[in-house]
Amino acid sequence: MKKSLLIFVTFILILSCEKVDKVCNCSNPLEDLPWLKEIKASFTNCTCQISIFQAAYNKQTVFYSLMNDPLCNSFQQINLYDCSGNNINTFNSTDQAFDNEVTNKKVIYICKTNK
């Protein structure tokens, strides 16, 4: 009986643990990485929607910003930044290599239009 109770309590404790995803050794990269916070702050009065993305490139976490408003789409240069804010690669928005090499893209911030 004690063994069953111990297993039950252990199971409950495991289920009650909250999983915290750490990215670049922080819980909230938009607030905890000063250089990324600065990029976010630079987006003011967005006339076109601009987003900050988190993704994977060459087995590391990267960040980039992209104008992703269908009404404002244009040719863009995409700069990939590592956790320290270093530019590790640059792609053209029309470059197929970007779609092939940059994976697990996730929007982490959206500056919406003020129309």
Beta strands, then each sheet from edge to edge (+ up, - down):
strand 1: 50-57
strand 2: 60-67
strand 3: 77-81
strand 4: 87-92
strand 5: 102-111
sheet 1: 2+ 1- 5+
sheet 2: 3+ 4-
end
